[in-house]
């Protein structure tokens, strides 16, 4: 016993056992509890992360995508055609992303086909421009394959532009069409027309019509509504208008339709009524074309305003019958020489009673146009380019729609053919 108390030895032994305690009944109980908690706490999910449905270990698929992206033209190509050359497709997979952009970051709009195997640009490309292509395709297992290329379009040797009317930022009358004259005859009218967009706010259907191969006009079915905002986008850069001849414009213009003014000349009564926004505001005595040189009938658009101009009969087929160097308040109604203008050389008695002109519509005026109170001065000051002057009851034919800006003389059904 060695004289040591039994209780003291028991206390020391008990302390040592508690410190080791991994083999006693209590350890078994704690281990069982831990197993239970692990099972209830979802520890099996972590344990199964590397196993497949059959209990085996999963192996991540690191094989390459079977999808192949094809881009034409080839990487680094130069002098590439602006239409028809860019083609992007996918084999053994579907395209998911296609981005074609110029150096400024502007993207070429296009569409991926429904089956995902090809992408087509909506429009032509610009000339002399470097484009970058980024395309991604995905195979049946969702693995991606990408391709990045670049190419440069051709530099045209021959170009054309479209000279447009009306001017950017102008306010014009309700009869003003958008008229574009091309500097070269166009043999690919569909491609050129597709590159021009004319829109209006408030929106209205607008259609284009070709006069010959160098003029394209746009208009709605009826006159513009007063206050309409019209925008014209010329995306002609890179359009092949005829073999080897490319457009070089990328321009947006806009103009506003002002108040509505329509003036009607009655050649038989020798008077003109001026109607603004549906209300008659003036009646003016006139002198139209004489019996041998009558004025065209029809809807004519004022296309030019000249405070003073020279009119010479030689320029319009009348020989030396007249040469007036200072015709005041002249407003052009046709390319062939029809004007509505001031007349100071005719006696005051002709206005409202007799037709005496060589086809123009004359209004009483003074030489030099200095008197603001004359009918000609009033009409000039109260007219906009784009206002309509309608002539009726003249012993002449209706003016052709391409003689000036007189597009309203063509029925809508014919315009849209």
C-alpha positions in Angstrom: 0.0 0.0 0.0 3.1 2.2 0.6 1.1 4.3 3.0 -0.7 6.3 0.2 -4.5 6.9 0.5 -6.6 4.9 -1.9 -8.8 7.9 -2.6 -5.9 10.0 -3.7 -4.6 7.3 -6.0 -8.0 6.9 -7.5 -8.3 10.6 -8.2 -5.0 10.7 -10.0 -5.8 7.6 -12.0 -9.2 9.0 -13.0 -7.6 12.2 -14.2 -5.2 10.3 -16.5 -8.0 8.2 -18.0 -10.1 11.2 -18.8 -7.2 12.7 -20.6 -6.7 9.6 -22.8 -10.5 8.6 -23.1 -10.3 7.3 -26.7 -10.9 3.7 -26.0 -13.7 3.7 -23.5 -17.5 3.4 -23.9 -17.9 7.1 -24.0 -15.6 7.3 -27.1 -17.7 4.8 -28.9 -20.8 6.8 -28.2 -19.3 10.0 -29.4 -18.1 8.4 -32.6 -21.5 7.0 -33.3 -23.0 10.5 -32.7 -20.5 12.1 -35.1 -21.4 9.5 -37.8 -25.1 10.4 -37.3 -24.5 14.1 -37.5 -22.4 13.7 -40.7 -25.0 11.7 -42.4 -27.8 14.1 -41.5 -25.8 17.2 -42.4 -25.3 16.2 -46.1 -21.7 15.3 -45.8 -22.4 12.6 -48.4 -22.7 15.3 -51.2 -19.1 16.4 -50.6 -18.0 12.8 -50.5 -19.7 12.0 -53.8 -18.4 15.0 -55.7 -15.8 13.0 -57.4 -18.1 10.0 -58.2 -20.4 9.3 -61.1 -23.9 7.7 -60.8 -22.4 4.3 -60.6 -20.1 5.1 -57.7 -17.0 5.6 -59.9 -14.8 8.6 -60.1 -15.9 11.3 -62.6 -13.3 12.5 -65.2 -13.7 16.1 -66.5 -14.1 16.3 -70.3 -11.1 18.3 -71.4 -11.1 17.3 -75.1 -11.3 20.0 -77.7 -14.6 21.2 -79.2 -15.7 19.5 -82.3 -17.1 22.8 -83.7 -15.2 24.5 -86.4 -15.6 28.2 -87.3 -14.9 29.2 -90.9 -14.4 32.8 -91.9 -14.0 34.1 -95.4 -12.0 36.0 -96.5 -8.9 34.6 -95.0 -7.1 36.3 -92.2 -5.1 39.3 -93.4 -6.8 39.5 -96.8 -6.7 42.8 -98.6 -8.7 44.4 -101.4 -11.8 42.5 -100.3 -15.1 43.1 -102.1 -17.6 45.2 -100.0 -20.5 42.8 -100.9 -20.7 39.1 -101.0 -17.2 38.3 -99.8 -17.8 38.1 -96.0 -19.0 34.7 -95.0 -19.0 33.1 -91.6 -20.1 29.6 -90.9 -19.8 26.7 -88.4 -19.2 23.0 -89.0 -20.1 20.3 -86.5 -21.6 22.9 -84.3 -23.7 26.2 -84.1 -22.6 29.8 -84.1 -23.3 31.5 -80.8 -21.5 34.8 -81.2 -20.4 36.8 -84.3 -18.9 40.3 -84.0 -17.6 42.2 -87.0 -16.4 45.7 -86.3 -14.4 48.6 -87.9 -11.5 50.4 -86.2 -13.9 52.8 -84.5 -15.8 49.9 -82.9 -18.9 50.2 -85.0 -20.4 46.8 -85.6 -21.6 45.3 -88.8 -25.2 44.2 -88.2 -26.1 40.7 -89.3 -28.1 37.6 -88.4 -27.2 34.1 -87.4 -29.3 31.6 -89.4 -32.0 29.6 -87.6 -30.0 26.4 -87.8 -26.9 28.2 -86.3 -24.6 27.2 -89.2 -24.1 30.6 -90.8 -24.1 34.4 -90.3 -25.0 36.9 -93.0 -24.4 40.7 -92.8 -27.5 42.9 -93.3 -25.7 45.4 -95.5 -22.6 46.0 -97.5 -19.2 46.9 -96.0 -17.5 50.2 -96.2 -14.6 50.6 -98.7 -11.0 51.0 -97.6 -11.8 49.8 -94.1 -10.1 47.2 -91.9 -12.6 44.9 -90.1 -12.0 42.5 -87.2 -14.0 39.3 -86.9 -14.7 37.4 -83.6 -16.8 34.3 -84.0 -17.7 31.5 -81.5 -19.3 28.2 -82.2 -20.5 25.5 -79.8 -20.6 21.8 -80.4 -23.2 19.3 -79.2 -21.5 18.9 -75.8 -21.5 22.7 -75.2 -17.7 23.0 -75.8 -16.8 26.3 -77.5 -14.5 27.0 -80.4 -13.5 30.6 -81.4 -11.8 32.3 -84.3 -10.4 35.8 -84.6 -9.4 37.2 -88.0 -9.1 40.6 -89.8 -9.3 41.8 -93.4 -9.3 45.1 -95.3 -11.8 46.0 -98.0 -10.9 47.4 -101.4 -9.9 51.0 -102.3 -12.2 52.1 -105.1 -10.7 53.6 -108.2 -14.0 55.1 -109.4 -16.7 56.5 -107.1 -20.0 58.3 -107.1 -22.0 60.4 -104.7 -25.7 61.4 -104.3 -26.5 65.1 -104.5 -29.5 65.5 -102.3 -32.4 67.9 -101.9 -33.5 69.5 -99.5 -30.6 70.8 -97.5 -29.7 69.5 -94.1 -31.4 71.4 -91.3 -33.8 73.2 -93.6 -37.5 73.9 -93.1 -39.5 73.2 -96.2 -43.1 73.0 -97.5 -45.4 70.0 -97.4 -44.7 69.1 -101.0 -40.9 68.6 -100.8 -39.8 65.2 -101.8 -36.3 63.8 -101.0 -34.6 63.9 -104.3 -31.1 62.4 -104.9 -29.2 62.8 -108.2 -26.2 60.5 -108.6 -23.0 61.6 -110.3 -22.8 58.3 -112.2 -25.6 56.3 -113.9 -26.6 53.5 -111.6 -26.9 49.9 -112.9 -27.5 48.3 -109.5 -30.5 50.3 -108.3 -31.7 47.8 -105.7 -28.3 47.9 -104.0 -28.2 51.6 -104.0 -31.8 52.1 -102.8 -31.3 49.6 -100.0 -28.4 51.7 -98.7 -30.7 54.8 -98.4 -33.2 55.0 -95.5 -35.8 57.8 -95.2 -37.9 57.9 -92.1 -40.4 60.4 -90.6 -41.7 61.4 -87.2 -44.6 61.0 -86.9 -44.1 57.8 -88.9 -45.6 57.4 -92.4 -44.9 54.9 -95.2 -42.3 56.4 -97.6 -41.3 54.8 -100.9 -38.6 55.5 -103.5 -39.0 55.8 -107.2 -36.3 55.9 -109.9 -36.4 58.4 -112.7 -33.9 57.0 -115.2 -30.7 55.6 -113.8 -29.4 58.7 -112.0 -32.3 60.1 -109.9 -34.0 58.5 -107.0 -36.9 60.4 -105.2 -38.7 59.5 -101.9 -42.2 60.6 -100.8 -45.2 59.5 -98.8 -48.5 58.8 -100.5 -49.9 62.2 -99.7 -48.3 65.5 -98.8 -46.3 65.6 -95.6 -48.1 66.7 -92.4 -47.0 70.0 -91.1 -44.4 69.7 -88.4 -43.0 66.3 -89.6 -39.4 65.6 -88.9 -37.7 63.7 -91.8 -34.3 61.9 -91.6 -32.3 60.6 -94.5 -29.4 58.2 -94.0 -27.1 57.8 -97.0 -25.0 54.6 -96.3 -23.5 54.6 -99.8 -19.8 54.0 -98.8 -18.8 50.8 -100.4 -22.0 50.2 -102.5 -21.1 49.1 -106.0 -23.5 51.2 -108.0 -22.2 50.1 -111.4 -19.3 47.7 -112.2 -16.2 49.0 -110.6 -17.9 52.2 -109.4 -18.5 52.6 -105.6 -20.3 55.1 -103.5 -18.3 57.1 -101.0 -20.9 58.7 -98.7 -21.9 57.8 -95.2 -24.0 60.8 -94.1 -27.2 61.5 -92.2 -29.3 64.6 -92.9 -32.6 65.9 -91.6 -35.2 68.5 -92.3 -38.5 69.8 -91.0 -41.8 70.3 -92.7 -43.1 73.7 -91.9 -46.7 75.0 -92.1 -48.9 73.7 -94.9 -49.3 76.1 -97.8 -50.9 75.2 -101.1 -51.6 77.9 -103.7 -53.9 77.2 -106.7 -53.6 79.1 -109.9 -56.8 79.1 -112.1 -55.6 80.0 -115.6 -59.1 80.6 -116.8 -60.1 83.1 -114.1 -56.5 84.6 -113.8 -56.5 84.4 -110.1 -54.5 82.5 -107.4 -55.8 81.5 -104.0 -53.3 80.9 -101.2 -54.4 78.4 -98.5 -52.4 78.0 -95.4 -53.1 75.2 -92.8 -56.5 74.7 -94.4 -57.6 78.4 -94.5 -57.5 80.8 -97.4 -55.3 83.7 -96.5 -54.9 85.5 -99.9 -56.2 85.8 -103.4 -53.8 87.3 -106.0 -54.5 88.4 -109.6 -52.1 86.6 -112.0 -51.2 86.4 -115.7 -50.5 82.9 -116.9 -49.2 81.5 -120.2 -50.6 83.1 -123.4 -52.6 80.9 -125.8 -49.6 80.1 -127.9 -47.3 79.4 -124.9 -49.6 78.0 -122.2 -48.7 77.0 -118.6 -48.5 73.4 -117.6 -51.3 72.1 -115.5 -50.5 70.1 -112.4 -49.0 70.1 -108.9 -45.7 71.9 -108.9 -43.2 72.3 -106.0 -41.2 75.4 -105.5 -37.6 74.2 -105.8 -35.6 77.5 -105.9 -36.1 81.1 -104.8 -34.3 83.9 -106.5 -34.7 87.6 -105.4 -33.6 88.7 -108.9 -32.6 86.5 -111.9 -32.1 86.7 -115.6 -34.5 85.0 -118.0 -33.5 84.4 -121.6 -35.7 82.8 -124.1 -32.7 81.1 -125.8 -32.3 78.8 -122.7 -35.8 77.3 -122.9 -36.4 77.1 -126.6 -37.9 80.5 -127.3 -35.0 81.9 -129.3 -34.5 85.6 -128.9 -38.2 86.4 -128.0 -37.1 87.8 -124.6 -34.1 88.5 -122.5 -35.0 90.1 -119.1 -31.9 90.6 -117.0 -33.7 91.5 -113.7 -36.8 89.4 -113.2 -37.8 90.0 -109.5 -39.1 87.5 -106.9 -38.6 84.4 -109.1 -39.5 80.9 -107.8 -38.7 77.9 -109.9 -41.5 75.4 -110.6 -39.9 73.1 -113.2 -36.5 72.2 -114.6 -37.7 73.2 -118.1 -38.1 76.9 -117.0 -41.5 77.3 -115.5 -41.5 80.0 -112.7 -43.9 82.0 -110.7 -42.3 85.5 -110.6 -42.8 89.2 -110.4 -43.6 91.0 -113.6 -42.9 94.8 -113.9 -42.9 95.1 -117.7 -46.6 94.1 -118.2 -49.2 96.8 -117.7 -51.1 96.6 -114.4 -54.3 95.8 -116.3 -53.1 92.3 -117.4 -53.2 90.8 -113.9 -56.5 89.2 -113.2 -57.7 89.6 -116.8 -55.2 88.3 -119.5 -52.7 85.5 -119.9 -49.6 87.0 -121.6 -46.5 85.0 -120.5 -44.3 82.4 -122.2 -45.6 79.7 -119.7 -44.7 81.2 -116.4 -47.2 82.6 -113.8 -46.7 86.3 -113.4 -47.6 88.5 -110.4 -47.6 92.3 -110.4 -44.2 93.8 -109.2 -41.9 96.7 -109.7 -38.4 96.8 -111.3 -35.8 95.8 -108.7 -38.5 94.2 -106.4 -37.9 97.0 -103.8 -41.6 97.5 -103.1 -42.7 95.0 -100.3 -46.3 95.8 -100.9 -46.6 94.2 -104.3 -48.4 90.9 -104.8 -45.1 89.3 -106.0 -43.1 90.5 -103.0 -45.8 89.3 -100.6 -46.0 85.8 -102.2 -42.2 85.5 -102.3 -41.8 86.5 -98.6 -44.6 84.1 -97.6 -43.4 81.0 -99.5 -41.0 78.2 -98.6 -39.0 75.9 -100.9 -41.2 72.8 -101.0 -44.6 74.7 -101.1 -47.0 73.6 -103.7 -48.4 75.7 -106.6 -51.2 73.9 -108.4 -52.2 75.1 -111.9 -55.6 74.2 -113.3 -57.7 75.1 -116.3 -54.8 75.8 -118.6 -54.9 74.6 -122.2 -51.9 72.5 -121.7 -50.9 69.0 -120.5 -50.1 68.0 -117.0 -46.4 68.5 -116.1 -44.3 65.4 -115.9 -43.4 64.3 -112.4 -39.6 64.4 -113.1 -39.7 67.9 -114.6 -38.6 69.6 -111.4 -39.7 68.1 -108.0 -43.2 67.5 -109.2 -43.6 63.9 -108.0 -47.2 64.4 -106.9 -48.4 64.1 -110.5 -47.7 60.4 -110.4 -50.4 58.2 -108.9 -49.2 56.2 -105.8 -49.9 52.9 -107.5 -47.5 53.8 -110.3 -45.0 55.3 -107.9 -44.7 52.1 -105.9 -44.4 49.7 -108.8 
